[in-house]
């Protein structure tokens, strides 16, 4: 699955790890994350992420 990077802070969402503290289970594709989810580091909205290289 595709990893995504937060443009403002550089944190990488890895679907294999998810964001357990944010309520996102491991194995959750970025596209399946709720639209109101935010970056756990800087609080940026989901639309501030882009596919990681």
mmCIF entry with sequence, helices, sheets and N, C-alpha, C, O atoms, coordinates in Angstrom:
data_MODEL
# 
_entry.id   MODEL 
# 
_entity.id                         1 
_entity.type                       polymer 
_entity.pdbx_number_of_molecules   1 
# 
_entity_poly.entity_id                      1 
_entity_poly.type                           'polypeptide(L)' 
_entity_poly.nstd_linkage                   no 
_entity_poly.nstd_monomer                   no 
_entity_poly.pdbx_seq_one_letter_code       
;(UNK)(UNK)(UNK)(UNK)(UNK)(UNK)(UNK)(UNK)(UNK)(UNK)(UNK)(UNK)(UNK)(UNK)(UNK)(UNK)
(UNK)(UNK)(UNK)(UNK)(UNK)(UNK)(UNK)(UNK)(UNK)(UNK)(UNK)(UNK)(UNK)(UNK)(UNK)(UNK)
(UNK)(UNK)(UNK)(UNK)(UNK)(UNK)(UNK)(UNK)(UNK)(UNK)(UNK)(UNK)(UNK)(UNK)(UNK)(UNK)
(UNK)(UNK)(UNK)(UNK)(UNK)
;
_entity_poly.pdbx_seq_one_letter_code_can   XXXXXXXXXXXXXXXXXXXXXXXXXXXXXXXXXXXXXXXXXXXXXXXXXXXXX 
_entity_poly.pdbx_strand_id                 A 
# 
loop_
_entity_poly_seq.entity_id 
_entity_poly_seq.num 
_entity_poly_seq.mon_id 
_entity_poly_seq.hetero 
1 1  UNK n 
1 2  UNK n 
1 3  UNK n 
1 4  UNK n 
1 5  UNK n 
1 6  UNK n 
1 7  UNK n 
1 8  UNK n 
1 9  UNK n 
1 10 UNK n 
1 11 UNK n 
1 12 UNK n 
1 13 UNK n 
1 14 UNK n 
1 15 UNK n 
1 16 UNK n 
1 17 UNK n 
1 18 UNK n 
1 19 UNK n 
1 20 UNK n 
1 21 UNK n 
1 22 UNK n 
1 23 UNK n 
1 24 UNK n 
1 25 UNK n 
1 26 UNK n 
1 27 UNK n 
1 28 UNK n 
1 29 UNK n 
1 30 UNK n 
1 31 UNK n 
1 32 UNK n 
1 33 UNK n 
1 34 UNK n 
1 35 UNK n 
1 36 UNK n 
1 37 UNK n 
1 38 UNK n 
1 39 UNK n 
1 40 UNK n 
1 41 UNK n 
1 42 UNK n 
1 43 UNK n 
1 44 UNK n 
1 45 UNK n 
1 46 UNK n 
1 47 UNK n 
1 48 UNK n 
1 49 UNK n 
1 50 UNK n 
1 51 UNK n 
1 52 UNK n 
1 53 UNK n 
# 
_struct_asym.id          A 
_struct_asym.entity_id   1 
# 
loop_
_struct_conf.conf_type_id 
_struct_conf.id 
_struct_conf.pdbx_PDB_helix_id 
_struct_conf.beg_label_comp_id 
_struct_conf.beg_label_asym_id 
_struct_conf.beg_label_seq_id 
_struct_conf.pdbx_beg_PDB_ins_code 
_struct_conf.end_label_comp_id 
_struct_conf.end_label_asym_id 
_struct_conf.end_label_seq_id 
_struct_conf.pdbx_end_PDB_ins_code 
_struct_conf.beg_auth_comp_id 
_struct_conf.beg_auth_asym_id 
_struct_conf.beg_auth_seq_id 
_struct_conf.end_auth_comp_id 
_struct_conf.end_auth_asym_id 
_struct_conf.end_auth_seq_id 
_struct_conf.pdbx_PDB_helix_class 
_struct_conf.details 
_struct_conf.pdbx_PDB_helix_length 
HELX_P HELX_P1 AA1 UNK A 20 ? UNK A 22 ? UNK A 20 UNK A 22 5 ? 3 
HELX_P HELX_P2 AA2 UNK A 30 ? UNK A 32 ? UNK A 30 UNK A 32 5 ? 3 
HELX_P HELX_P3 AA3 UNK A 46 ? UNK A 48 ? UNK A 46 UNK A 48 5 ? 3 
# 
_struct_conf_type.id          HELX_P 
_struct_conf_type.criteria    ? 
_struct_conf_type.reference   ? 
# 
_struct_sheet.id               AA1 
_struct_sheet.type             ? 
_struct_sheet.number_strands   3 
_struct_sheet.details          ? 
# 
loop_
_struct_sheet_order.sheet_id 
_struct_sheet_order.range_id_1 
_struct_sheet_order.range_id_2 
_struct_sheet_order.offset 
_struct_sheet_order.sense 
AA1 1 2 ? anti-parallel 
AA1 2 3 ? anti-parallel 
# 
loop_
_struct_sheet_range.sheet_id 
_struct_sheet_range.id 
_struct_sheet_range.beg_label_comp_id 
_struct_sheet_range.beg_label_asym_id 
_struct_sheet_range.beg_label_seq_id 
_struct_sheet_range.pdbx_beg_PDB_ins_code 
_struct_sheet_range.end_label_comp_id 
_struct_sheet_range.end_label_asym_id 
_struct_sheet_range.end_label_seq_id 
_struct_sheet_range.pdbx_end_PDB_ins_code 
_struct_sheet_range.beg_auth_comp_id 
_struct_sheet_range.beg_auth_asym_id 
_struct_sheet_range.beg_auth_seq_id 
_struct_sheet_range.end_auth_comp_id 
_struct_sheet_range.end_auth_asym_id 
_struct_sheet_range.end_auth_seq_id 
AA1 1 UNK A 12 ? UNK A 13 ? UNK A 12 UNK A 13 
AA1 2 UNK A 4  ? UNK A 6  ? UNK A 4  UNK A 6  
AA1 3 UNK A 49 ? UNK A 51 ? UNK A 49 UNK A 51 
# 
loop_
_atom_site.group_PDB 
_atom_site.id 
_atom_site.type_symbol 
_atom_site.label_atom_id 
_atom_site.label_alt_id 
_atom_site.label_comp_id 
_atom_site.label_asym_id 
_atom_site.label_entity_id 
_atom_site.label_seq_id 
_atom_site.pdbx_PDB_ins_code 
_atom_site.Cartn_x 
_atom_site.Cartn_y 
_atom_site.Cartn_z 
_atom_site.occupancy 
_atom_site.B_iso_or_equiv 
_atom_site.pdbx_formal_charge 
_atom_site.auth_seq_id 
_atom_site.auth_comp_id 
_atom_site.auth_asym_id 
_atom_site.auth_atom_id 
_atom_site.pdbx_PDB_model_num 
ATOM 1   N N  . UNK A 1 1  ? 0.843   -1.196 0.000  1.00 0.00 ? 1  UNK A N  1 
ATOM 2   C CA . UNK A 1 1  ? 0.000   0.000  0.000  1.00 0.00 ? 1  UNK A CA 1 
ATOM 3   C C  . UNK A 1 1  ? 0.880   1.249  0.000  1.00 0.00 ? 1  UNK A C  1 
ATOM 4   O O  . UNK A 1 1  ? 1.996   1.245  0.519  1.00 0.00 ? 1  UNK A O  1 
ATOM 5   N N  . UNK A 1 2  ? 0.358   2.293  -0.584 1.00 0.00 ? 2  UNK A N  1 
ATOM 6   C CA . UNK A 1 2  ? 1.065   3.556  -0.745 1.00 0.00 ? 2  UNK A CA 1 
ATOM 7   C C  . UNK A 1 2  ? 1.214   4.294  0.587  1.00 0.00 ? 2  UNK A C  1 
ATOM 8   O O  . UNK A 1 2  ? 0.263   4.404  1.361  1.00 0.00 ? 2  UNK A O  1 
ATOM 9   N N  . UNK A 1 3  ? 2.434   4.800  0.839  1.00 0.00 ? 3  UNK A N  1 
ATOM 10  C CA . UNK A 1 3  ? 2.670   5.673  1.989  1.00 0.00 ? 3  UNK A CA 1 
ATOM 11  C C  . UNK A 1 3  ? 2.396   7.110  1.563  1.00 0.00 ? 3  UNK A C  1 
ATOM 12  O O  . UNK A 1 3  ? 2.538   7.456  0.390  1.00 0.00 ? 3  UNK A O  1 
ATOM 13  N N  . UNK A 1 4  ? 2.001   7.944  2.523  1.00 0.00 ? 4  UNK A N  1 
ATOM 14  C CA . UNK A 1 4  ? 1.729   9.356  2.257  1.00 0.00 ? 4  UNK A CA 1 
ATOM 15  C C  . UNK A 1 4  ? 2.512   10.216 3.227  1.00 0.00 ? 4  UNK A C  1 
ATOM 16  O O  . UNK A 1 4  ? 2.671   9.857  4.394  1.00 0.00 ? 4  UNK A O  1 
ATOM 17  N N  . UNK A 1 5  ? 3.008   11.367 2.743  1.00 0.00 ? 5  UNK A N  1 
ATOM 18  C CA . UNK A 1 5  ? 3.799   12.271 3.576  1.00 0.00 ? 5  UNK A CA 1 
ATOM 19  C C  . UNK A 1 5  ? 3.039   13.566 3.825  1.00 0.00 ? 5  UNK A C  1 
ATOM 20  O O  . UNK A 1 5  ? 2.389   14.105 2.930  1.00 0.00 ? 5  UNK A O  1 
ATOM 21  N N  . UNK A 1 6  ? 3.133   14.057 5.066  1.00 0.00 ? 6  UNK A N  1 
ATOM 22  C CA . UNK A 1 6  ? 2.515   15.333 5.437  1.00 0.00 ? 6  UNK A CA 1 
ATOM 23  C C  . UNK A 1 6  ? 3.392   16.457 4.893  1.00 0.00 ? 6  UNK A C  1 
ATOM 24  O O  . UNK A 1 6  ? 4.564   16.556 5.256  1.00 0.00 ? 6  UNK A O  1 
ATOM 25  N N  . UNK A 1 7  ? 2.846   17.295 4.037  1.00 0.00 ? 7  UNK A N  1 
ATOM 26  C CA . UNK A 1 7  ? 3.627   18.357 3.408  1.00 0.00 ? 7  UNK A CA 1 
ATOM 27  C C  . UNK A 1 7  ? 4.192   19.344 4.446  1.00 0.00 ? 7  UNK A C  1 
ATOM 28  O O  . UNK A 1 7  ? 5.374   19.677 4.366  1.00 0.00 ? 7  UNK A O  1 
ATOM 29  N N  . UNK A 1 8  ? 3.399   19.822 5.414  1.00 0.00 ? 8  UNK A N  1 
ATOM 30  C CA . UNK A 1 8  ? 3.940   20.787 6.373  1.00 0.00 ? 8  UNK A CA 1 
ATOM 31  C C  . UNK A 1 8  ? 5.068   20.267 7.273  1.00 0.00 ? 8  UNK A C  1 
ATOM 32  O O  . UNK A 1 8  ? 6.037   20.984 7.522  1.00 0.00 ? 8  UNK A O  1 
ATOM 33  N N  . UNK A 1 9  ? 4.947   19.002 7.772  1.00 0.00 ? 9  UNK A N  1 
ATOM 34  C CA . UNK A 1 9  ? 5.935   18.560 8.769  1.00 0.00 ? 9  UNK A CA 1 
ATOM 35  C C  . UNK A 1 9  ? 6.797   17.369 8.345  1.00 0.00 ? 9  UNK A C  1 
ATOM 36  O O  . UNK A 1 9  ? 7.817   17.092 8.976  1.00 0.00 ? 9  UNK A O  1 
ATOM 37  N N  . UNK A 1 10 ? 6.396   16.661 7.280  1.00 0.00 ? 10 UNK A N  1 
ATOM 38  C CA . UNK A 1 10 ? 7.208   15.552 6.800  1.00 0.00 ? 10 UNK A CA 1 
ATOM 39  C C  . UNK A 1 10 ? 6.898   14.194 7.424  1.00 0.00 ? 10 UNK A C  1 
ATOM 40  O O  . UNK A 1 10 ? 7.553   13.204 7.097  1.00 0.00 ? 10 UNK A O  1 
ATOM 41  N N  . UNK A 1 11 ? 5.897   14.130 8.327  1.00 0.00 ? 11 UNK A N  1 
ATOM 42  C CA . UNK A 1 11 ? 5.532   12.842 8.929  1.00 0.00 ? 11 UNK A CA 1 
ATOM 43  C C  . UNK A 1 11 ? 4.968   11.940 7.844  1.00 0.00 ? 11 UNK A C  1 
ATOM 44  O O  . UNK A 1 11 ? 4.223   12.393 6.975  1.00 0.00 ? 11 UNK A O  1 
ATOM 45  N N  . UNK A 1 12 ? 5.324   10.668 7.896  1.00 0.00 ? 12 UNK A N  1 
ATOM 46  C CA . UNK A 1 12 ? 4.873   9.718  6.876  1.00 0.00 ? 12 UNK A CA 1 
ATOM 47  C C  . UNK A 1 12 ? 3.827   8.777  7.456  1.00 0.00 ? 12 UNK A C  1 
ATOM 48  O O  . UNK A 1 12 ? 4.056   8.114  8.467  1.00 0.00 ? 12 UNK A O  1 
ATOM 49  N N  . UNK A 1 13 ? 2.670   8.732  6.793  1.00 0.00 ? 13 UNK A N  1 
ATOM 50  C CA . UNK A 1 13 ? 1.642   7.746  7.134  1.00 0.00 ? 13 UNK A CA 1 
ATOM 51  C C  . UNK A 1 13 ? 1.980   6.454  6.426  1.00 0.00 ? 13 UNK A C  1 
ATOM 52  O O  . UNK A 1 13 ? 2.031   6.398  5.198  1.00 0.00 ? 13 UNK A O  1 
ATOM 53  N N  . UNK A 1 14 ? 2.212   5.413  7.214  1.00 0.00 ? 14 UNK A N  1 
ATOM 54  C CA . UNK A 1 14 ? 2.499   4.086  6.677  1.00 0.00 ? 14 UNK A CA 1 
ATOM 55  C C  . UNK A 1 14 ? 1.285   3.201  6.954  1.00 0.00 ? 14 UNK A C  1 
ATOM 56  O O  . UNK A 1 14 ? 0.983   2.912  8.112  1.00 0.00 ? 14 UNK A O  1 
ATOM 57  N N  . UNK A 1 15 ? 0.585   2.766  5.897  1.00 0.00 ? 15 UNK A N  1 
ATOM 58  C CA . UNK A 1 15 ? -0.607  1.938  6.100  1.00 0.00 ? 15 UNK A CA 1 
ATOM 59  C C  . UNK A 1 15 ? -0.344  0.678  6.916  1.00 0.00 ? 15 UNK A C  1 
ATOM 60  O O  . UNK A 1 15 ? -1.246  0.196  7.600  1.00 0.00 ? 15 UNK A O  1 
ATOM 61  N N  . UNK A 1 16 ? 0.858   0.141  6.859  1.00 0.00 ? 16 UNK A N  1 
ATOM 62  C CA . UNK A 1 16 ? 1.181   -1.060 7.623  1.00 0.00 ? 16 UNK A CA 1 
ATOM 63  C C  . UNK A 1 16 ? 1.136   -0.788 9.125  1.00 0.00 ? 16 UNK A C  1 
ATOM 64  O O  . UNK A 1 16 ? 0.844   -1.686 9.915  1.00 0.00 ? 16 UNK A O  1 
ATOM 65  N N  . UNK A 1 17 ? 1.429   0.462  9.519  1.00 0.00 ? 17 UNK A N  1 
ATOM 66  C CA . UNK A 1 17 ? 1.431   0.842  10.930 1.00 0.00 ? 17 UNK A CA 1 
ATOM 67  C C  . UNK A 1 17 ? 0.130   1.525  11.342 1.00 0.00 ? 17 UNK A C  1 
ATOM 68  O O  . UNK A 1 17 ? -0.280  1.423  12.499 1.00 0.00 ? 17 UNK A O  1 
ATOM 69  N N  . UNK A 1 18 ? -0.521  2.216  10.414 1.00 0.00 ? 18 UNK A N  1 
ATOM 70  C CA . UNK A 1 18 ? -1.721  2.977  10.734 1.00 0.00 ? 18 UNK A CA 1 
ATOM 71  C C  . UNK A 1 18 ? -1.397  4.133  11.666 1.00 0.00 ? 18 UNK A C  1 
ATOM 72  O O  . UNK A 1 18 ? -0.263  4.612  11.694 1.00 0.00 ? 18 UNK A O  1 
ATOM 73  N N  . UNK A 1 19 ? -2.374  4.578  12.420 1.00 0.00 ? 19 UNK A N  1 
ATOM 74  C CA . UNK A 1 19 ? -2.211  5.626  13.436 1.00 0.00 ? 19 UNK A CA 1 
ATOM 75  C C  . UNK A 1 19 ? -3.084  5.230  14.619 1.00 0.00 ? 19 UNK A C  1 
ATOM 76  O O  . UNK A 1 19 ? -4.144  5.816  14.843 1.00 0.00 ? 19 UNK A O  1 
ATOM 77  N N  . UNK A 1 20 ? -2.624  4.209  15.391 1.00 0.00 ? 20 UNK A N  1 
ATOM 78  C CA . UNK A 1 20 ? -3.451  3.691  16.487 1.00 0.00 ? 20 UNK A CA 1 
ATOM 79  C C  . UNK A 1 20 ? -3.918  4.775  17.460 1.00 0.00 ? 20 UNK A C  1 
ATOM 80  O O  . UNK A 1 20 ? -5.052  4.730  17.935 1.00 0.00 ? 20 UNK A O  1 
ATOM 81  N N  . UNK A 1 21 ? -3.053  5.748  17.761 1.00 0.00 ? 21 UNK A N  1 
ATOM 82  C CA . UNK A 1 21 ? -3.443  6.826  18.679 1.00 0.00 ? 21 UNK A CA 1 
ATOM 83  C C  . UNK A 1 21 ? -4.539  7.704  18.088 1.00 0.00 ? 21 UNK A C  1 
ATOM 84  O O  . UNK A 1 21 ? -5.306  8.334  18.816 1.00 0.00 ? 21 UNK A O  1 
ATOM 85  N N  . UNK A 1 22 ? -4.606  7.736  16.735 1.00 0.00 ? 22 UNK A N  1 
ATOM 86  C CA . UNK A 1 22 ? -5.625  8.525  16.052 1.00 0.00 ? 22 UNK A CA 1 
ATOM 87  C C  . UNK A 1 22 ? -6.842  7.707  15.645 1.00 0.00 ? 22 UNK A C  1 
ATOM 88  O O  . UNK A 1 22 ? -7.727  8.202  14.947 1.00 0.00 ? 22 UNK A O  1 
ATOM 89  N N  . UNK A 1 23 ? -6.883  6.434  16.090 1.00 0.00 ? 23 UNK A N  1 
ATOM 90  C CA . UNK A 1 23 ? -8.021  5.585  15.792 1.00 0.00 ? 23 UNK A CA 1 
ATOM 91  C C  . UNK A 1 23 ? -7.968  4.900  14.443 1.00 0.00 ? 23 UNK A C  1 
ATOM 92  O O  . UNK A 1 23 ? -8.979  4.383  13.969 1.00 0.00 ? 23 UNK A O  1 
ATOM 93  N N  . UNK A 1 24 ? -6.787  4.889  13.811 1.00 0.00 ? 24 UNK A N  1 
ATOM 94  C CA . UNK A 1 24 ? -6.628  4.257  12.502 1.00 0.00 ? 24 UNK A CA 1 
ATOM 95  C C  . UNK A 1 24 ? -5.872  2.939  12.684 1.00 0.00 ? 24 UNK A C  1 
ATOM 96  O O  . UNK A 1 24 ? -4.706  2.929  13.077 1.00 0.00 ? 24 UNK A O  1 
ATOM 97  N N  . UNK A 1 25 ? -6.547  1.842  12.396 1.00 0.00 ? 25 UNK A N  1 
ATOM 98  C CA . UNK A 1 25 ? -5.943  0.522  12.584 1.00 0.00 ? 25 UNK A CA 1 
ATOM 99  C C  . UNK A 1 25 ? -4.851  0.239  11.561 1.00 0.00 ? 25 UNK A C  1 
ATOM 100 O O  . UNK A 1 25 ? -4.931  0.705  10.424 1.00 0.00 ? 25 UNK A O  1 
ATOM 101 N N  . UNK A 1 26 ? -3.817  -0.532 11.962 1.00 0.00 ? 26 UNK A N  1 
ATOM 102 C CA . UNK A 1 26 ? -2.828  -0.987 10.973 1.00 0.00 ? 26 UNK A CA 1 
ATOM 103 C C  . UNK A 1 26 ? -3.527  -1.694 9.818  1.00 0.00 ? 26 UNK A C  1 
ATOM 104 O O  . UNK A 1 26 ? -4.509  -2.407 10.022 1.00 0.00 ? 26 UNK A O  1 
ATOM 105 N N  . UNK A 1 27 ? -3.022  -1.496 8.618  1.00 0.00 ? 27 UNK A N  1 
ATOM 106 C CA . UNK A 1 27 ? -3.615  -2.100 7.430  1.00 0.00 ? 27 UNK A CA 1 
ATOM 107 C C  . UNK A 1 27 ? -4.642  -1.217 6.756  1.00 0.00 ? 27 UNK A C  1 
ATOM 108 O O  . UNK A 1 27 ? -5.252  -1.629 5.769  1.00 0.00 ? 27 UNK A O  1 
ATOM 109 N N  . UNK A 1 28 ? -4.852  0.006  7.271  1.00 0.00 ? 28 UNK A N  1 
ATOM 110 C CA . UNK A 1 28 ? -5.839  0.926  6.687  1.00 0.00 ? 28 UNK A CA 1 
ATOM 111 C C  . UNK A 1 28 ? -5.187  1.768  5.593  1.00 0.00 ? 28 UNK A C  1 
ATOM 112 O O  . UNK A 1 28 ? -4.237  2.507  5.851  1.00 0.00 ? 28 UNK A O  1 
ATOM 113 N N  . UNK A 1 29 ? -5.705  1.650  4.370  1.00 0.00 ? 29 UNK A N  1 
ATOM 114 C CA . UNK A 1 29 ? -5.202  2.465  3.262  1.00 0.00 ? 29 UNK A CA 1 
ATOM 115 C C  . UNK A 1 29 ? -5.510  3.938  3.524  1.00 0.00 ? 29 UNK A C  1 
ATOM 116 O O  . UNK A 1 29 ? -6.520  4.265  4.146  1.00 0.00 ? 29 UNK A O  1 
ATOM 117 N N  . UNK A 1 30 ? -4.635  4.824  3.046  1.00 0.00 ? 30 UNK A N  1 
ATOM 118 C CA . UNK A 1 30 ? -4.825  6.261  3.261  1.00 0.00 ? 30 UNK A CA 1 
ATOM 119 C C  . UNK A 1 30 ? -6.190  6.717  2.747  1.00 0.00 ? 30 UNK A C  1 
ATOM 120 O O  . UNK A 1 30 ? -6.843  7.558  3.366  1.00 0.00 ? 30 UNK A O  1 
ATOM 121 N N  . UNK A 1 31 ? -6.614  6.164  1.624  1.00 0.00 ? 31 UNK A N  1 
ATOM 122 C CA . UNK A 1 31 ? -7.890  6.542  1.023  1.00 0.00 ? 31 UNK A CA 1 
ATOM 123 C C  . UNK A 1 31 ? -9.079  6.196  1.924  1.00 0.00 ? 31 UNK A C  1 
ATOM 124 O O  . UNK A 1 31 ? -10.150 6.792  1.811  1.00 0.00 ? 31 UNK A O  1 
ATOM 125 N N  . UNK A 1 32 ? -8.875  5.226  2.817  1.00 0.00 ? 32 UNK A N  1 
ATOM 126 C CA . UNK A 1 32 ? -9.956  4.772  3.693  1.00 0.00 ? 32 UNK A CA 1 
ATOM 127 C C  . UNK A 1 32 ? -10.004 5.489  5.043  1.00 0.00 ? 32 UNK A C  1 
ATOM 128 O O  . UNK A 1 32 ? -10.890 5.230  5.857  1.00 0.00 ? 32 UNK A O  1 
ATOM 129 N N  . UNK A 1 33 ? -9.045  6.393  5.275  1.00 0.00 ? 33 UNK A N  1 
ATOM 130 C CA . UNK A 1 33 ? -9.039  7.172  6.518  1.00 0.00 ? 33 UNK A CA 1 
ATOM 131 C C  . UNK A 1 33 ? -10.159 8.215  6.438  1.00 0.00 ? 33 UNK A C  1 
ATOM 132 O O  . UNK A 1 33 ? -10.361 8.822  5.387  1.00 0.00 ? 33 UNK A O  1 
ATOM 133 N N  . UNK A 1 34 ? -10.887 8.427  7.539  1.00 0.00 ? 34 UNK A N  1 
ATOM 134 C CA . UNK A 1 34 ? -11.942 9.453  7.521  1.00 0.00 ? 34 UNK A CA 1 
ATOM 135 C C  . UNK A 1 34 ? -11.394 10.842 7.162  1.00 0.00 ? 34 UNK A C  1 
ATOM 136 O O  . UNK A 1 34 ? -10.256 11.172 7.496  1.00 0.00 ? 34 UNK A O  1 
ATOM 137 N N  . UNK A 1 35 ? -12.208 11.641 6.485  1.00 0.00 ? 35 UNK A N  1 
ATOM 138 C CA . UNK A 1 35 ? -11.772 12.961 6.028  1.00 0.00 ? 35 UNK A CA 1 
ATOM 139 C C  . UNK A 1 35 ? -11.455 13.921 7.167  1.00 0.00 ? 35 UNK A C  1 
ATOM 140 O O  . UNK A 1 35 ? -10.739 14.901 6.963  1.00 0.00 ? 35 UNK A O  1 
ATOM 141 N N  . UNK A 1 36 ? -11.978 13.654 8.366  1.00 0.00 ? 36 UNK A N  1 
ATOM 142 C CA . UNK A 1 36 ? -11.717 14.566 9.482  1.00 0.00 ? 36 UNK A CA 1 
ATOM 143 C C  . UNK A 1 36 ? -10.468 14.190 10.285 1.00 0.00 ? 36 UNK A C  1 
ATOM 144 O O  . UNK A 1 36 ? -10.157 14.835 11.286 1.00 0.00 ? 36 UNK A O  1 
ATOM 145 N N  . UNK A 1 37 ? -9.755  13.149 9.850  1.00 0.00 ? 37 UNK A N  1 
ATOM 146 C CA . UNK A 1 37 ? -8.503  12.755 10.496 1.00 0.00 ? 37 UNK A CA 1 
ATOM 147 C C  . UNK A 1 37 ? -7.456  13.839 10.252 1.00 0.00 ? 37 UNK A C  1 
ATOM 148 O O  . UNK A 1 37 ? -7.470  14.493 9.209  1.00 0.00 ? 37 UNK A O  1 
ATOM 149 N N  . UNK A 1 38 ? -6.546  14.031 11.214 1.00 0.00 ? 38 UNK A N  1 
ATOM 150 C CA . UNK A 1 38 ? -5.471  15.015 11.060 1.00 0.00 ? 38 UNK A CA 1 
ATOM 151 C C  . UNK A 1 38 ? -4.126  14.376 11.380 1.00 0.00 ? 38 UNK A C  1 
ATOM 152 O O  . UNK A 1 38 ? -4.058  13.345 12.049 1.00 0.00 ? 38 UNK A O  1 
ATOM 153 N N  . UNK A 1 39 ? -3.065  14.998 10.898 1.00 0.00 ? 39 UNK A N  1 
ATOM 154 C CA . UNK A 1 39 ? -1.702  14.539 11.164 1.00 0.00 ? 39 UNK A CA 1 
ATOM 155 C C  . UNK A 1 39 ? -1.467  14.501 12.670 1.00 0.00 ? 39 UNK A C  1 
ATOM 156 O O  . UNK A 1 39 ? -1.758  15.475 13.365 1.00 0.00 ? 39 UNK A O  1 
ATOM 157 N N  . UNK A 1 40 ? -0.940  13.380 13.185 1.00 0.00 ? 40 UNK A N  1 
ATOM 158 C CA . UNK A 1 40 ? -0.721  13.277 14.626 1.00 0.00 ? 40 UNK A CA 1 
ATOM 159 C C  . UNK A 1 40 ? 0.424   14.155 15.125 1.00 0.00 ? 40 UNK A C  1 
ATOM 160 O O  . UNK A 1 40 ? 0.547   14.372 16.330 1.00 0.00 ? 40 UNK A O  1 
ATOM 161 N N  . UNK A 1 41 ? 1.258   14.660 14.226 1.00 0.00 ? 41 UNK A N  1 
ATOM 162 C CA . UNK A 1 41 ? 2.392   15.488 14.634 1.00 0.00 ? 41 UNK A CA 1 
ATOM 163 C C  . UNK A 1 41 ? 2.048   16.973 14.620 1.00 0.00 ? 41 UNK A C  1 
ATOM 164 O O  . UNK A 1 41 ? 2.278   17.682 15.599 1.00 0.00 ? 41 UNK A O  1 
ATOM 165 N N  . UNK A 1 42 ? 1.484   17.444 13.479 1.00 0.00 ? 42 UNK A N  1 
ATOM 166 C CA . UNK A 1 42 ? 1.272   18.894 13.344 1.00 0.00 ? 42 UNK A CA 1 
ATOM 167 C C  . UNK A 1 42 ? -0.199  19.301 13.235 1.00 0.00 ? 42 UNK A C  1 
ATOM 168 O O  . UNK A 1 42 ? -0.513  20.491 13.251 1.00 0.00 ? 42 UNK A O  1 
ATOM 169 N N  . UNK A 1 43 ? -1.105  18.318 13.123 1.00 0.00 ? 43 UNK A N  1 
ATOM 170 C CA . UNK A 1 43 ? -2.523  18.641 13.050 1.00 0.00 ? 43 UNK A CA 1 
ATOM 171 C C  . UNK A 1 43 ? -3.015  19.065 11.680 1.00 0.00 ? 43 UNK A C  1 
ATOM 172 O O  . UNK A 1 43 ? -4.136  19.556 11.550 1.00 0.00 ? 43 UNK A O  1 
ATOM 173 N N  . UNK A 1 44 ? -2.181  18.879 10.643 1.00 0.00 ? 44 UNK A N  1 
ATOM 174 C CA . UNK A 1 44 ? -2.597  19.231 9.284  1.00 0.00 ? 44 UNK A CA 1 
ATOM 175 C C  . UNK A 1 44 ? -3.724  18.308 8.826  1.00 0.00 ? 44 UNK A C  1 
ATOM 176 O O  . UNK A 1 44 ? -3.782  17.143 9.220  1.00 0.00 ? 44 UNK A O  1 
ATOM 177 N N  . UNK A 1 45 ? -4.610  18.832 8.000  1.00 0.00 ? 45 UNK A N  1 
ATOM 178 C CA . UNK A 1 45 ? -5.726  18.041 7.499  1.00 0.00 ? 45 UNK A CA 1 
ATOM 179 C C  . UNK A 1 45 ? -5.252  17.008 6.474  1.00 0.00 ? 45 UNK A C  1 
ATOM 180 O O  . UNK A 1 45 ? -4.143  17.090 5.946  1.00 0.00 ? 45 UNK A O  1 
ATOM 181 N N  . UNK A 1 46 ? -6.118  16.046 6.212  1.00 0.00 ? 46 UNK A N  1 
ATOM 182 C CA . UNK A 1 46 ? -5.788  14.949 5.297  1.00 0.00 ? 46 UNK A CA 1 
ATOM 183 C C  . UNK A 1 46 ? -5.420  15.449 3.900  1.00 0.00 ? 46 UNK A C  1 
ATOM 184 O O  . UNK A 1 46 ? -4.619  14.823 3.207  1.00 0.00 ? 46 UNK A O  1 
ATOM 185 N N  . UNK A 1 47 ? -6.009  16.584 3.485  1.00 0.00 ? 47 UNK A N  1 
ATOM 186 C CA . UNK A 1 47 ? -5.708  17.087 2.140  1.00 0.00 ? 47 UNK A CA 1 
ATOM 187 C C  . UNK A 1 47 ? -4.327  17.733 2.041  1.00 0.00 ? 47 UNK A C  1 
ATOM 188 O O  . UNK A 1 47 ? -3.933  18.184 0.965  1.00 0.00 ? 47 UNK A O  1 
ATOM 189 N N  . UNK A 1 48 ? -3.590  17.782 3.151  1.00 0.00 ? 48 UNK A N  1 
ATOM 190 C CA . UNK A 1 48 ? -2.231  18.317 3.137  1.00 0.00 ? 48 UNK A CA 1 
ATOM 191 C C  . UNK A 1 48 ? -1.189  17.208 3.006  1.00 0.00 ? 48 UNK A C  1 
ATOM 192 O O  . UNK A 1 48 ? -0.003  17.431 3.246  1.00 0.00 ? 48 UNK A O  1 
ATOM 193 N N  . UNK A 1 49 ? -1.639  16.014 2.624  1.00 0.00 ? 49 UNK A N  1 
ATOM 194 C CA . UNK A 1 49 ? -0.738  14.882 2.413  1.00 0.00 ? 49 UNK A CA 1 
ATOM 195 C C  . UNK A 1 49 ? -0.604  14.605 0.922  1.00 0.00 ? 49 UNK A C  1 
ATOM 196 O O  . UNK A 1 49 ? -1.520  14.862 0.141  1.00 0.00 ? 49 UNK A O  1 
ATOM 197 N N  . UNK A 1 50 ? 0.556   14.075 0.543  1.00 0.00 ? 50 UNK A N  1 
ATOM 198 C CA . UNK A 1 50 ? 0.773   13.656 -0.846 1.00 0.00 ? 50 UNK A CA 1 
ATOM 199 C C  . UNK A 1 50 ? 1.474   12.297 -0.826 1.00 0.00 ? 50 UNK A C  1 
ATOM 200 O O  . UNK A 1 50 ? 2.108   11.938 0.166  1.00 0.00 ? 50 UNK A O  1 
ATOM 201 N N  . UNK A 1 51 ? 1.359   11.545 -1.917 1.00 0.00 ? 51 UNK A N  1 
ATOM 202 C CA . UNK A 1 51 ? 2.029   10.242 -1.964 1.00 0.00 ? 51 UNK A CA 1 
ATOM 203 C C  . UNK A 1 51 ? 3.517   10.391 -1.720 1.00 0.00 ? 51 UNK A C  1 
ATOM 204 O O  . UNK A 1 51 ? 4.156   11.285 -2.275 1.00 0.00 ? 51 UNK A O  1 
ATOM 205 N N  . UNK A 1 52 ? 4.072   9.517  -0.891 1.00 0.00 ? 52 UNK A N  1 
ATOM 206 C CA . UNK A 1 52 ? 5.506   9.532  -0.614 1.00 0.00 ? 52 UNK A CA 1 
ATOM 207 C C  . UNK A 1 52 ? 6.263   8.903  -1.784 1.00 0.00 ? 52 UNK A C  1 
ATOM 208 O O  . UNK A 1 52 ? 5.729   8.066  -2.512 1.00 0.00 ? 52 UNK A O  1 
ATOM 209 N N  . UNK A 1 53 ? 7.484   9.314  -1.942 1.00 0.00 ? 53 UNK A N  1 
ATOM 210 C CA . UNK A 1 53 ? 8.325   8.779  -3.027 1.00 0.00 ? 53 UNK A CA 1 
ATOM 211 C C  . UNK A 1 53 ? 8.660   7.335  -2.769 1.00 0.00 ? 53 UNK A C  1 
ATOM 212 O O  . UNK A 1 53 ? 9.358   6.711  -3.569 1.00 0.00 ? 53 UNK A O  1 
# 
